[in-house]
């Protein structure tokens, strides 16, 4: 991500794990800019992205960060829909298959 977006401050958080939204919110509180973009980092942006990250519910990441005084822009385009990014996944699958003696067609 840092290679793809040089000069951008990037944090990755997890809906069901570490680091969670509390951690990300704490990291963001130390940034100078009040503008952030929330973007799913999953092959397909489904329910977690739509509701937990970008939803209108009080506990969504978007609303938690807005309450912190940040301007939040949500982007629901998942990495799997980006050909270059998807190729990384394909390359990893091919490598894992070869490393385990599996021949892919």
Secondary structure as the mmCIF struct_conf table of DSSP 4:
data_model
#
loop_
_struct_conf.conf_type_id
_struct_conf.id
_struct_conf.beg_label_comp_id
_struct_conf.beg_label_asym_id
_struct_conf.beg_label_seq_id
_struct_conf.end_label_comp_id
_struct_conf.end_label_asym_id
_struct_conf.end_label_seq_id
TURN_TY1_P TURN_TY1_P1 UNK A 2 UNK A 7
TURN_TY1_P TURN_TY1_P2 UNK A 15 UNK A 16
BEND BEND1 UNK A 17 UNK A 19
HELX_RH_AL_P HELX_RH_AL_P1 UNK A 21 UNK A 28
TURN_TY1_P TURN_TY1_P3 UNK A 29 UNK A 30
BEND BEND2 UNK A 32 UNK A 32
STRN STRN1 UNK A 35 UNK A 39
BEND BEND3 UNK A 42 UNK A 44
HELX_RH_AL_P HELX_RH_AL_P2 UNK A 47 UNK A 47
HELX_RH_PI_P HELX_RH_PI_P1 UNK A 48 UNK A 53
TURN_TY1_P TURN_TY1_P4 UNK A 54 UNK A 54
BEND BEND4 UNK A 56 UNK A 57
TURN_TY1_P TURN_TY1_P5 UNK A 58 UNK A 59
BEND BEND5 UNK A 60 UNK A 60
HELX_RH_AL_P HELX_RH_AL_P3 UNK A 61 UNK A 67
TURN_TY1_P TURN_TY1_P6 UNK A 68 UNK A 69
STRN STRN2 UNK A 71 UNK A 75
HELX_RH_3T_P HELX_RH_3T_P1 UNK A 79 UNK A 81
BEND BEND6 UNK A 82 UNK A 82
HELX_RH_AL_P HELX_RH_AL_P4 UNK A 83 UNK A 99
TURN_TY1_P TURN_TY1_P7 UNK A 100 UNK A 101
HELX_LH_PP_P HELX_LH_PP_P1 UNK A 102 UNK A 104
#
